[in-house]
Amino acid sequence: MKIKLFLAVLLTAGFVSSYSMFKQSSEQLTRQLSDDNRDTFVHATYIRGNWLKSRAQLKQTRFEQFNFMYVMAAPSWQAKDFELTEEQIHNKLVRDYAYPTGDSGLSLVPELIARAQQKNVKVLLSIPGKDEFNPVAADSTKRALFAKVMAAFVKKYNYDGIEIDWEHTYNRDQHTALMAELRKALDALEKSSAEPKREYYLTTALHSFRTFSPAQAQQLSASVDWLNIMTYDMGGGIWDNVASHNTPLDEMKKRLHNNWSVFSPDKLSIGLANYGFYYQGIAPGENSEVSLKEKGRYFSYTELPALLNQGWQESYDHSAQAPYYFSPDKAEFVTMDNKQSLSHKMAWAFEQQFRGVFWWEFSLDYFPAVAGKKYASHPLIDHVSQTILEKNK
Protein backbone atom coordinates (compact mmCIF):
# COMPACT_ATOMS: atom_id res chain seq x y z
CA MET A 1 0.00 0.00 0.00
CA LYS A 2 2.91 2.31 0.84
CA ILE A 3 4.44 1.71 -2.60
CA LYS A 4 1.17 2.49 -4.36
CA LEU A 5 0.68 5.68 -2.40
CA PHE A 6 4.21 6.86 -3.07
CA LEU A 7 4.01 6.09 -6.78
CA ALA A 8 0.66 7.83 -7.01
CA VAL A 9 2.28 10.98 -5.64
CA LEU A 10 5.08 10.67 -8.18
CA LEU A 11 2.74 10.20 -11.09
CA THR A 12 0.71 13.27 -10.23
CA ALA A 13 3.79 15.49 -10.08
CA GLY A 14 4.40 17.70 -13.09
CA PHE A 15 7.45 17.31 -15.26
CA VAL A 16 10.12 19.90 -14.44
CA SER A 17 11.59 21.45 -17.57
CA SER A 18 14.00 24.01 -16.15
CA TYR A 19 17.63 22.99 -16.24
CA SER A 20 18.28 24.42 -12.79
CA MET A 21 15.65 22.19 -11.23
CA PHE A 22 17.53 19.08 -12.36
CA LYS A 23 20.20 19.92 -9.77
CA GLN A 24 18.80 18.46 -6.58
CA SER A 25 20.35 18.09 -3.14
CA SER A 26 21.23 14.46 -2.41
CA GLU A 27 23.10 14.33 0.91
CA GLN A 28 20.06 12.96 2.78
CA LEU A 29 19.52 10.27 0.14
CA THR A 30 23.17 9.22 0.46
CA ARG A 31 22.96 8.78 4.23
CA GLN A 32 19.75 6.77 3.97
CA LEU A 33 20.96 4.50 1.21
CA SER A 34 24.14 3.64 3.07
CA ASP A 35 21.98 2.09 5.81
CA ASP A 36 19.65 0.29 3.42
CA ASN A 37 19.43 -3.47 2.98
CA ARG A 38 21.28 -3.57 -0.30
CA ASP A 39 20.74 -7.22 -1.14
CA THR A 40 16.96 -7.20 -1.47
CA PHE A 41 16.74 -5.46 -4.84
CA VAL A 42 19.62 -4.94 -7.25
CA HIS A 43 20.18 -1.41 -8.50
CA ALA A 44 23.07 -1.57 -10.97
CA THR A 45 24.60 0.44 -13.75
CA TYR A 46 26.91 -0.14 -16.66
CA ILE A 47 29.94 2.12 -16.79
CA ARG A 48 32.07 2.43 -19.90
CA GLY A 49 35.57 2.88 -18.58
CA ASN A 50 36.67 5.00 -21.52
CA TRP A 51 33.76 7.42 -20.85
CA LEU A 52 34.91 8.33 -17.35
CA LYS A 53 35.46 12.07 -17.40
CA SER A 54 37.65 13.03 -14.46
CA ARG A 55 38.61 12.35 -10.86
CA ALA A 56 36.16 15.07 -9.91
CA GLN A 57 33.40 12.90 -11.38
CA LEU A 58 34.40 10.02 -9.11
CA LYS A 59 34.53 12.29 -6.07
CA GLN A 60 31.04 13.59 -6.88
CA THR A 61 29.54 10.12 -7.38
CA ARG A 62 27.12 8.75 -4.80
CA PHE A 63 28.19 5.14 -5.11
CA GLU A 64 25.68 4.29 -2.36
CA GLN A 65 22.87 4.52 -4.90
CA PHE A 66 23.98 1.22 -6.38
CA ASN A 67 24.85 -2.21 -5.11
CA PHE A 68 26.44 -3.38 -8.38
CA MET A 69 28.41 -1.77 -11.18
CA TYR A 70 29.35 -3.44 -14.47
CA VAL A 71 32.53 -1.73 -15.66
CA MET A 72 33.49 -2.12 -19.31
CA ALA A 73 37.25 -2.08 -18.87
CA ALA A 74 38.41 -5.53 -19.96
CA PRO A 75 41.71 -5.98 -21.78
CA SER A 76 41.31 -5.88 -25.55
CA TRP A 77 41.14 -9.45 -26.82
CA GLN A 78 40.42 -11.43 -29.96
CA ALA A 79 39.47 -15.05 -30.48
CA LYS A 80 42.84 -15.78 -32.09
CA ASP A 81 44.56 -14.81 -28.82
CA PHE A 82 43.32 -18.06 -27.35
CA GLU A 83 45.36 -20.05 -29.83
CA LEU A 84 48.41 -19.04 -27.78
CA THR A 85 49.69 -21.14 -24.92
CA GLU A 86 48.24 -20.56 -21.48
CA GLU A 87 51.41 -18.78 -20.36
CA GLN A 88 51.49 -16.55 -23.44
CA ILE A 89 47.86 -15.48 -23.21
CA HIS A 90 48.13 -14.94 -19.45
CA ASN A 91 51.17 -12.74 -19.95
CA LYS A 92 49.48 -10.74 -22.71
CA LEU A 93 46.11 -10.11 -21.07
CA VAL A 94 46.95 -10.23 -17.37
CA ARG A 95 50.60 -10.00 -16.32
CA ASP A 96 51.72 -7.42 -18.87
CA TYR A 97 48.44 -5.51 -19.07
CA ALA A 98 48.03 -2.28 -17.13
CA TYR A 99 45.42 0.44 -17.22
CA PRO A 100 46.92 3.63 -18.66
CA THR A 101 48.00 6.53 -16.50
CA GLY A 102 46.12 9.80 -16.70
CA ASP A 103 43.14 11.71 -15.39
CA SER A 104 40.27 10.35 -17.48
CA GLY A 105 38.94 7.23 -19.15
CA LEU A 106 40.40 3.83 -18.29
CA SER A 107 43.06 5.48 -16.12
CA LEU A 108 40.38 6.03 -13.48
CA VAL A 109 39.12 2.44 -13.32
CA PRO A 110 41.28 1.28 -10.36
CA GLU A 111 40.19 4.33 -8.35
CA LEU A 112 36.56 3.74 -9.31
CA ILE A 113 36.79 0.14 -8.08
CA ALA A 114 38.32 1.22 -4.78
CA ARG A 115 35.82 4.03 -4.16
CA ALA A 116 32.85 1.81 -5.02
CA GLN A 117 33.98 -1.04 -2.80
CA GLN A 118 34.50 1.36 0.11
CA LYS A 119 30.74 1.95 -0.13
CA ASN A 120 29.99 -1.78 -0.27
CA VAL A 121 29.28 -1.71 -4.01
CA LYS A 122 30.26 -4.82 -5.96
CA VAL A 123 32.15 -4.05 -9.17
CA LEU A 124 32.02 -6.61 -11.97
CA LEU A 125 34.28 -6.67 -15.01
CA SER A 126 31.99 -6.34 -18.04
CA ILE A 127 33.37 -8.17 -21.07
CA PRO A 128 31.92 -7.41 -24.52
CA GLY A 129 32.89 -9.65 -27.41
CA LYS A 130 31.01 -8.70 -30.57
CA ASP A 131 31.83 -11.55 -32.98
CA GLU A 132 34.68 -12.96 -30.89
CA PHE A 133 32.73 -15.03 -28.36
CA ASN A 134 31.59 -17.80 -30.71
CA PRO A 135 34.98 -19.20 -31.80
CA VAL A 136 36.18 -19.18 -28.20
CA ALA A 137 33.05 -20.62 -26.61
CA ALA A 138 32.72 -23.34 -29.28
CA ASP A 139 36.06 -24.92 -28.34
CA SER A 140 36.28 -26.52 -24.89
CA THR A 141 40.02 -25.83 -24.53
CA LYS A 142 39.73 -22.17 -25.55
CA ARG A 143 36.63 -21.78 -23.40
CA ALA A 144 38.43 -23.02 -20.29
CA LEU A 145 41.44 -20.84 -21.06
CA PHE A 146 39.25 -17.77 -21.54
CA ALA A 147 37.58 -18.35 -18.18
CA LYS A 148 40.87 -18.90 -16.38
CA VAL A 149 42.51 -15.80 -17.89
CA MET A 150 39.54 -13.50 -17.20
CA ALA A 151 39.30 -14.79 -13.64
CA ALA A 152 42.99 -13.97 -13.21
CA PHE A 153 42.32 -10.44 -14.50
CA VAL A 154 39.48 -10.11 -11.99
CA LYS A 155 41.85 -11.11 -9.20
CA LYS A 156 44.61 -8.72 -10.35
CA TYR A 157 42.36 -5.66 -10.26
CA ASN A 158 40.17 -6.78 -7.34
CA TYR A 159 36.91 -6.96 -9.27
CA ASP A 160 33.98 -8.78 -7.64
CA GLY A 161 33.08 -10.93 -10.62
CA ILE A 162 32.37 -11.00 -14.33
CA GLU A 163 29.55 -9.78 -16.57
CA ILE A 164 29.37 -11.12 -20.13
CA ASP A 165 27.80 -8.79 -22.69
CA TRP A 166 27.08 -11.14 -25.61
CA GLU A 167 24.91 -9.26 -28.10
CA HIS A 168 26.02 -10.29 -31.60
CA THR A 169 26.16 -13.64 -33.44
CA TYR A 170 24.64 -15.21 -30.36
CA ASN A 171 24.72 -18.97 -29.88
CA ARG A 172 22.64 -20.17 -26.95
CA ASP A 173 24.44 -23.46 -26.27
CA GLN A 174 27.89 -21.93 -26.53
CA HIS A 175 26.86 -19.08 -24.27
CA THR A 176 25.59 -21.50 -21.64
CA ALA A 177 28.80 -23.52 -21.85
CA LEU A 178 30.92 -20.38 -21.50
CA MET A 179 28.98 -19.21 -18.46
CA ALA A 180 29.42 -22.62 -16.82
CA GLU A 181 33.18 -22.43 -17.40
CA LEU A 182 33.34 -18.92 -15.98
CA ARG A 183 31.36 -20.02 -12.93
CA LYS A 184 33.88 -22.79 -12.37
CA ALA A 185 36.79 -20.35 -12.61
CA LEU A 186 35.17 -17.88 -10.22
CA ASP A 187 34.37 -20.67 -7.76
CA ALA A 188 38.06 -21.57 -7.80
CA LEU A 189 38.89 -17.94 -7.01
CA GLU A 190 36.52 -18.01 -4.05
CA LYS A 191 38.18 -21.13 -2.65
CA SER A 192 41.68 -19.69 -3.03
CA SER A 193 40.82 -16.27 -1.61
CA ALA A 194 42.47 -15.20 1.62
CA GLU A 195 39.34 -13.19 2.45
CA PRO A 196 36.72 -15.15 4.39
CA LYS A 197 33.43 -15.56 2.56
CA ARG A 198 34.67 -13.69 -0.53
CA GLU A 199 32.01 -13.98 -3.26
CA TYR A 200 32.52 -13.57 -6.98
CA TYR A 201 29.41 -12.82 -9.01
CA LEU A 202 28.58 -13.85 -12.56
CA THR A 203 25.94 -12.13 -14.68
CA THR A 204 25.25 -11.76 -18.38
CA ALA A 205 23.39 -9.29 -20.60
CA LEU A 206 21.02 -10.50 -23.30
CA HIS A 207 18.69 -8.86 -25.80
CA SER A 208 15.06 -9.01 -24.73
CA PHE A 209 14.07 -10.85 -27.93
CA ARG A 210 16.11 -13.98 -27.05
CA THR A 211 14.14 -17.13 -26.20
CA PHE A 212 14.88 -20.23 -24.13
CA SER A 213 13.21 -23.55 -23.44
CA PRO A 214 12.62 -24.49 -19.78
CA ALA A 215 15.58 -26.87 -19.89
CA GLN A 216 17.85 -24.24 -21.42
CA ALA A 217 16.75 -21.71 -18.83
CA GLN A 218 17.53 -24.15 -16.04
CA GLN A 219 21.02 -24.79 -17.44
CA LEU A 220 21.89 -21.11 -17.69
CA SER A 221 20.37 -20.30 -14.30
CA ALA A 222 22.66 -22.85 -12.68
CA SER A 223 25.71 -20.74 -13.56
CA VAL A 224 24.63 -17.10 -13.31
CA ASP A 225 23.52 -15.04 -10.36
CA TRP A 226 21.06 -13.27 -12.66
CA LEU A 227 20.48 -12.11 -16.23
CA ASN A 228 20.43 -8.49 -17.36
CA ILE A 229 17.62 -8.22 -19.90
CA MET A 230 18.16 -5.30 -22.27
CA THR A 231 14.66 -3.87 -22.31
CA TYR A 232 15.69 -0.85 -24.35
CA ASP A 233 16.43 -0.30 -28.05
CA MET A 234 12.89 -1.61 -28.53
CA GLY A 235 11.85 1.02 -31.05
CA GLY A 236 13.32 1.76 -34.44
CA GLY A 237 16.60 3.12 -33.13
CA ILE A 238 18.82 4.06 -36.06
CA TRP A 239 18.67 0.64 -37.71
CA ASP A 240 14.99 0.20 -38.59
CA ASN A 241 12.49 2.19 -40.67
CA VAL A 242 9.84 3.11 -38.08
CA ALA A 243 10.72 5.52 -35.28
CA SER A 244 8.96 4.68 -32.02
CA HIS A 245 9.46 4.51 -28.26
CA ASN A 246 12.85 3.32 -27.04
CA THR A 247 11.45 1.77 -23.84
CA PRO A 248 7.67 1.19 -24.14
CA LEU A 249 6.39 -0.50 -20.99
CA ASP A 250 3.59 -2.34 -22.80
CA GLU A 251 6.13 -3.99 -25.10
CA MET A 252 8.49 -4.70 -22.21
CA LYS A 253 5.71 -6.54 -20.40
CA LYS A 254 4.87 -8.61 -23.48
CA ARG A 255 8.51 -9.46 -24.11
CA LEU A 256 9.16 -10.56 -20.54
CA HIS A 257 5.98 -12.63 -20.44
CA ASN A 258 6.45 -14.30 -23.81
CA ASN A 259 10.21 -14.83 -23.81
CA TRP A 260 11.42 -14.92 -20.22
CA SER A 261 8.72 -16.56 -18.10
CA VAL A 262 10.74 -19.80 -18.21
CA PHE A 263 13.15 -18.11 -15.79
CA SER A 264 12.41 -17.39 -12.16
CA PRO A 265 11.75 -13.64 -11.77
CA ASP A 266 14.56 -13.39 -9.23
CA LYS A 267 16.96 -14.39 -12.02
CA LEU A 268 15.94 -11.40 -14.16
CA SER A 269 17.11 -7.80 -13.91
CA ILE A 270 15.33 -5.23 -16.07
CA GLY A 271 17.14 -2.69 -18.22
CA LEU A 272 16.49 1.04 -17.81
CA ALA A 273 17.71 3.70 -20.23
CA ASN A 274 18.86 7.24 -19.56
CA TYR A 275 19.31 7.72 -23.28
CA GLY A 276 16.94 7.73 -26.22
CA PHE A 277 16.82 8.76 -29.86
CA TYR A 278 16.46 12.04 -31.69
CA TYR A 279 14.66 12.17 -35.07
CA GLN A 280 14.14 14.85 -37.67
CA GLY A 281 11.73 14.90 -40.61
CA ILE A 282 9.66 11.92 -39.50
CA ALA A 283 6.77 11.39 -37.08
CA PRO A 284 6.41 8.63 -34.46
CA GLY A 285 5.13 5.45 -36.08
CA GLU A 286 5.73 6.75 -39.60
CA ASN A 287 7.47 4.43 -42.04
CA SER A 288 10.67 5.88 -43.46
CA GLU A 289 11.80 5.11 -46.99
CA VAL A 290 15.40 5.30 -45.82
CA SER A 291 17.16 3.89 -42.79
CA LEU A 292 16.56 5.85 -39.61
CA LYS A 293 20.31 6.34 -39.43
CA GLU A 294 19.77 9.12 -41.97
CA LYS A 295 17.07 10.76 -39.86
CA GLY A 296 18.13 10.11 -36.30
CA ARG A 297 20.85 9.52 -33.75
CA TYR A 298 21.39 8.42 -30.18
CA PHE A 299 20.38 11.05 -27.63
CA SER A 300 21.62 11.48 -24.07
CA TYR A 301 19.35 12.67 -21.25
CA THR A 302 21.92 15.40 -20.59
CA GLU A 303 20.84 17.00 -23.88
CA LEU A 304 17.18 17.27 -22.90
CA PRO A 305 17.18 20.35 -20.62
CA ALA A 306 18.52 22.57 -23.41
CA LEU A 307 15.69 21.47 -25.72
CA LEU A 308 13.07 22.08 -23.05
CA ASN A 309 14.45 25.58 -22.56
CA GLN A 310 14.03 26.11 -26.32
CA GLY A 311 10.32 25.37 -26.09
CA TRP A 312 10.18 21.63 -26.74
CA GLN A 313 7.10 20.01 -25.20
CA GLU A 314 6.41 16.62 -23.67
CA SER A 315 3.62 14.41 -25.02
CA TYR A 316 2.94 11.42 -22.80
CA ASP A 317 1.75 8.17 -24.39
CA HIS A 318 -0.31 6.42 -21.72
CA SER A 319 -0.67 3.18 -23.67
CA ALA A 320 3.11 2.73 -23.79
CA GLN A 321 3.69 4.61 -20.51
CA ALA A 322 6.46 6.54 -22.23
CA PRO A 323 6.88 10.14 -23.40
CA TYR A 324 7.86 11.81 -26.62
CA TYR A 325 9.35 15.30 -26.75
CA PHE A 326 8.49 17.52 -29.73
CA SER A 327 10.09 20.65 -31.13
CA PRO A 328 7.79 23.70 -31.36
CA ASP A 329 7.18 23.07 -35.08
CA LYS A 330 6.80 19.28 -34.56
CA ALA A 331 9.48 18.66 -37.19
CA GLU A 332 11.75 16.97 -34.65
CA PHE A 333 11.12 14.64 -31.75
CA VAL A 334 12.92 12.63 -29.09
CA THR A 335 11.99 9.34 -27.44
CA MET A 336 13.28 9.36 -23.88
CA ASP A 337 12.15 8.13 -20.45
CA ASN A 338 11.23 10.57 -17.70
CA LYS A 339 10.39 10.25 -14.02
CA GLN A 340 6.75 9.42 -14.70
CA SER A 341 7.53 6.57 -17.10
CA LEU A 342 10.24 5.24 -14.79
CA SER A 343 7.81 5.18 -11.86
CA HIS A 344 5.55 2.88 -13.88
CA LYS A 345 8.49 0.64 -14.78
CA MET A 346 9.57 0.42 -11.17
CA ALA A 347 6.06 -0.41 -9.98
CA TRP A 348 6.01 -3.26 -12.51
CA ALA A 349 9.47 -4.49 -11.47
CA PHE A 350 8.44 -4.58 -7.81
CA GLU A 351 5.13 -6.24 -8.61
CA GLN A 352 6.81 -8.98 -10.66
CA GLN A 353 9.50 -9.46 -8.00
CA PHE A 354 12.34 -9.18 -10.49
CA ARG A 355 15.88 -9.35 -9.16
CA GLY A 356 16.41 -5.69 -9.86
CA VAL A 357 17.07 -3.04 -12.49
CA PHE A 358 20.16 -1.75 -14.25
CA TRP A 359 21.09 1.25 -16.36
CA TRP A 360 22.65 1.87 -19.68
CA GLU A 361 24.63 3.99 -18.98
CA PHE A 362 26.00 5.78 -15.91
CA SER A 363 27.23 8.93 -17.67
CA LEU A 364 24.18 9.60 -19.83
CA ASP A 365 22.23 11.61 -17.23
CA TYR A 366 25.25 12.98 -15.37
CA PHE A 367 25.30 16.66 -14.41
CA PRO A 368 28.36 17.86 -12.43
CA ALA A 369 27.82 19.14 -8.91
CA VAL A 370 26.80 22.78 -8.75
CA ALA A 371 28.47 25.28 -6.43
CA GLY A 372 27.89 24.41 -2.80
CA LYS A 373 26.89 20.80 -3.48
CA LYS A 374 29.04 17.75 -2.85
CA TYR A 375 27.47 15.35 -5.33
CA ALA A 376 26.69 15.31 -9.01
CA SER A 377 23.10 14.93 -10.16
CA HIS A 378 21.71 11.99 -12.14
CA PRO A 379 18.03 13.00 -12.46
CA LEU A 380 16.73 9.64 -13.70
CA ILE A 381 19.06 7.44 -11.67
CA ASP A 382 18.41 9.55 -8.56
CA HIS A 383 14.66 9.18 -9.07
CA VAL A 384 14.88 5.39 -9.23
CA SER A 385 17.17 5.36 -6.18
CA GLN A 386 14.55 7.32 -4.26
CA THR A 387 11.82 4.96 -5.44
CA ILE A 388 13.77 1.94 -4.19
CA LEU A 389 14.47 3.71 -0.91
CA GLU A 390 10.78 4.43 -0.36
CA LYS A 391 9.84 0.88 -1.24
CA ASN A 392 12.21 -0.49 1.38
CA LYS A 393 10.90 1.70 4.21
N, C-alpha and C positions, 0 to 999 in steps of 0.2 A: 504494500500500500504506500510505503514511504517513497519507493522508487517511482510509482505512478504519479504521486503528488509532485515530486521534484521535477519529473520530466514534463508534467503539464505546465509548470511554471516556466520552464525553459521554452516550451513550444509557443507560449503566448507572448514571449518577449520579442520585441522588434529587432530587426537586423540593424546593426550599427555600421554606418557607412563611413564615418569620419576616420581618417588614418590615426589621429591622436588617440581615439578610443580603443584602438587595438592594443595599446600599451597599458597593460594592467598590472597592478601590484600583485606579487606572487609569494611574498615571504611567508604568509600564513599557510598557504597551500603546501609549501615546502616542509614546514614543521609538521603539519598533519600527516603528510604522506610518509615521512620518515618513520612514523609510529604505526603505519598501517600494516595489516597482514598482507604481505606482498605475494604470497603463494596462492591465494584464492582465485585470482583472475589475472591473466598475463596481459600486461600492457607493454608492448615492445615496439621498437623502431629499427628500420634499416638505416645504416649510416654508410655512405660512400666515403671511404677514407680520403680519396683525392678531392673531395668537395669540402673538406674541413677548411675553414677560413683563416683562423688565427687562434693563438693561445687565449686571447680575450674571449673568444666564443666558448672555449672550454670552461673558463672561469665563470662565465655567465650562464652556464647550463645547469638546470635543475635536474640532475640525474635521478633524484628521488621520484620523479614522475613515472619512471619506468622500472620494471624488474628484469627486463632483458633488452639487449642491444645486439643486432646482427651487423657486424662491421665488415664491409667489403674491403679487405686489405690483405688478401692472400697473395703469395708470391706468384708471379706470372708463370704459367705452365702450359704445356702442350702435350697432347697424347704421346707424341714421339719421345718425350722425355722419359717415359716409363719403359722404354726399350733399353735404357742404361742399366747398369748394375745397381744394386741397392745402395752401395757406398757412393757411387757417382751421383745418383739422383738425390740422396740425402745431403751430400755436400753442396749440390747446386741449389736446392730449394730450402734447405734448413741451415746447415753449418755456415755457408758462405753468404747467405742472404741477410741483409740488414735494411731496415727502413731508412730512408734518406734523412739527412740532417736538414733542418730548416725551421720555418715558423708557420707553415701551412701544409695542407694536404696530408700525405702519408706520414710525414715527419711527426705529426701530432698523435699518431695512433697509440704508441706506448703510453703517453700521458693520458690519453682518453681512457685507456683500459684501467690505468691506476686510479684515476679520479672516479670512474664509474664503480669500480669494486670497493672503493672506500665508502660508497653509499649503498653497498649491498646489491648492486646491479650486476647481473651475470652478463658477460660479454662473449658472444660466440663469433668465431671466424666464419664469415659468409664466403662461400666459394662458388663463383659462377663458372660455367664451362662452355657455354655456347655449343659448338659442335664437337667439343673435345671429350665429353663424358662417355659417349657410346663406345669408342674404340678401347677406352680404359676399362669400363665396366663390363664389357663383353668377354674379357680375358681374365681368368681367375688369378693368374700370377700378377698381372698389372693392377688388378683391382685391390689385391692384398697389399701391394707395394704402395699404391696411392693412399690407402687408409693409414698405413704405418707412417708414411712421410708426413701426411697432413696432421696426424696426431702428434708427431714430433715437433712440428711447427707450433701447434697449440701449446705444447709444454714450454717451448723456448720463450714464447711471448706471454705466457700466463693467461691465455684465453680460457674460457669456461666450457668450451665445446665447439661444435661445428654445425654450420647451417649450409645445406646444399641447395643452390639456386639453379635447378635444371629446367630450363624453359624451352629449349630448342631441340629438334630431332629427338624427341623423348621416346624412350623405350621402357615400358613399365617393368618388365622382368629384370632388365639390367639395373634399373634404378633401385629396385627392391634388393637385389644382390649387393649393390654398392653400399646401401644403407646398412645392411647386415654386417658387412665387412668393417665399416666405420664404427658401428656399435661395438664390435669386438675389440677394435683398436683403442677406443675410448675406455672400455671396461678394463683393459690392460693398464691404461694410464691411472685409473682409479686405484687399482690394486698396488701399483708401484709408488703411489704418491706418499710423501712423508706427512702430508696434512691429513689428520683424521677426518673421515667422512667426506672427503673431497668428491664432489660430483661433477661429471662432465656430461653436458647435454647434447642431444642430437636432434635437429629439426630439419625440415626441408620445405621449400616453397614450390608450389605447383599451380598452374593455371586452373581457373575454376571450371573450365570445360572438360578436364580430364575425367575419366570414368574408371571404376574398379568393380570387380566382382566381390562378393563377401569374402571369399577365400583370399583374394589378392589384398583386400583391405586388412585382413587379419595378419597376413605376412608382413606387410609394411608397418603396421601398428606395433608389432613385436620389437621393432628396432628403434623407432623414433619416439621422442617424448611427445611431440605433436607435429601437425602439418600446418603450414602457413598457406592458406588458400587465397590466391590473388584475385579478390573480388573487386577489381578495378580494371581499366582498359576494356570495359564491357560495352562501350559505344563504338563509334566508327573510328575513333582515334585519328591517325594520319595514314592508315593503311587500307581503309574501307572506302565505300562510296556514299554512306549515309551518316551524317553527323548527328549524334544523339548523346544522351547522358553517359558520363564516364562511370558513375557508380549508382545506377538505379536500384533502389531497395527491392522493388517488386521482382526484378530480374535476379538479384542476388538470392532472394528467397527461393525462387524456382530452381536456380542452379544448385543451391545447397541441398534442397529436397530431392531433386532428380539424380544428382551425380554423387552426393557425398553422404547420403543417409546410411550407407553400408559401414561408415565409421561411427564410433562413439562420439558424441558431441564434444566430450572433453579431450578428444584428439585433434580438434579443429580450431584453428585460430583464424579470425576473419580480417581480411585486408581493408585498411582505410587509406584514403588518398588525400594528401594536402596539395595536390596538383590537379590540373584538368587540361582542357584543350580550348584553344582560341580558334575561331573560324571567321572568315570574311567572305561575303558574296554568296552565302548559302544559308538556308533556314534550317532549324532543327527538324529532322525527319525527312528532309528533301534529298532526293537522289541526285548525286553529282555525276556528271559525265566524265569527269576526270578524278584521279585519286585525290583523296582529301589532303594528301601531302602538299598539293598545290594550293590549297585553300586554308590550311590550318597548321597549327604547331602545338607543341606542349606548352603548358601555361602554369606557372608557379603561383601559389596563393599570395606570395609576397608582391605580385604585380597587381592584385585586385584593388587595394585601396586607392591607387592612382586613378584607375578607371572609374571608381565610384565618385571620386572627387571631380571627375570630368562629366558627370551626369549620367553614367550608366545606371540602369535600374535592374533590380532583381525581379524575376518572374518564377514563382514557385509552382512546381508540378506535383500536385498532391498524389496522383496515381503512382508516380515513381518515387515520391518523397525525396525529390532532388530539385535544386534550383538551376535556372539559366540566368545569365546576366547579359543584358542587351545594351548596345550603344544607343544614344538618343535617336539616331535615324534608323535603327533596327538592321543596319547593314552588316553589323558584326555581332557575334555573341560568344560567350564563354560558358562551358559546362564545368562546374566546380562545386564541391560540397560547401556547406556552411554549418553553423551551429545547430540550426533547426534540423537539417537532414541528418547530421551526426547523432543528434539525440534519438531520432527514430532508429537508427542503426544500432545504437547502444542498447536501447530497450529490447530490440530483437535479439541481440547477442546474449543479454542477460536471461531473457525468456527461454531461449534455446539451450542455455547452460553450455555455451561454447567455452573452450579453454581460455580464450582471450581475444585480443585484437592487436594488430600491428600496423605500422605506418610505412608507406613509401612516400616521401623519405624525410628524414630528420630536418634537413636544411630548407625544405620547400615552403615552410611558413615561419621561418626564423626572422625576427626583427631584433636587432641589437638593443641592449639595455639603454634606456634613456637616462638623462642626467638625474642623479639622486636615487636610481634604482640599481639593485645588485644583480638582478637576473634579466636575461633576454626574455622576449615574449614569443610564444608559439600559439597564436590564437586558437587554432583548431586542436592542436595537441593539448593545450592547457584546458580547453573545454572538456575534452574526453577525460582528462585526469580528474577534473572536478566531478564529473559524472560518476566515475568509479569510486571516488572518495565518498560521495553522498550515498552511493549504493551500499557501501561497506559500513556505514554508521549503524 
